[in-house]
């Protein structure tokens, strides 16, 4: 069983003499930086000129261009989008990685797929909170935290794991629990989960359910409520009490229908499709495809986003969400 690390398993003193250079001041960068500073750690910000830089200064941080922040930092914490890692690393970070520094990530994609190849004389670590940046901050301010994963890809100093645990404690994660993993497992499981369930699978299940209801003659508004709107209620029940907690909360009719029909919809054929998606993640095919798409300007992604935006589910959904005051 995977060990769970809590507050008592680490000590912020491991980071007493460190300067944590947070690269990027977006959703994760801003909120993790605020938590780290409130935990008494020395944090500086490295970002390009613009709104993020202005906000970081307004919130009291020392702000530098990325090159200077990387030079000053002893732990360089990459909290910019994955696909920007290669460019930023090559331009600003690599030349500033002196012996004994640490390069830290919140997702393993760029290291696992060799977009970033650190030198052998630095620690390479990961601290990956399992929640969006604002939630990381909100829970910290409430005296709680968001669970996180830590990983060590390279331990040059002999204290890479302690550094990762120190950052995890600084953002509040050890208040609730931190699990140790690897860059490989975090990256691959994250991509497989996103594609087969959380984004791809769930979105297509909702769309297909909506389409069938409309094709069977039910009004689009009713189809939206049944296939999409109520999904949040069910997910909330699962989040709070697991699958069995959800089942105990719904009607016996819903229980029986779901348990009998569900496995006929999401069947072994679907599972085989999921295995194929997992294979493409594990052998690097998906990463190569996505990197090529990004480098060529993202036209396929743009077209796919346009198709979703114009899907009848979204057309009727926007109107109903506005009626409910959920969307402007």
Secondary structure, DSSP 8 states (H G I E B T S, - for coil): ---EE-GGG--GGGGTT--EEEE--SHHHHHHHHHHHHTT--EEEE--SSHHHHHHHHTT-EEE-HHHHHHH-SEEEE-S-GGGHHHHIIIIIGGG--TT-EEEESS-HHHHTTSS---TTSEEEEEEESS-HHHHHHHHHTT----EEEEEEE-SSS-HHHHHHHHHHHTTGGGT-EEEE-HHHHHHHHHHHIIIIITHHHHHHHHHHHHHHHHTT--HHHHHIIIIIHHHHHHHHHHHHHHHHHHHHS-HHHHHHHHHHHHHHS-HHHHHHHHHHHHHHHTTHHHHHHHHHHHTTSHHHHHHHHHHHTSHHHHHHHHHHHHTTS--
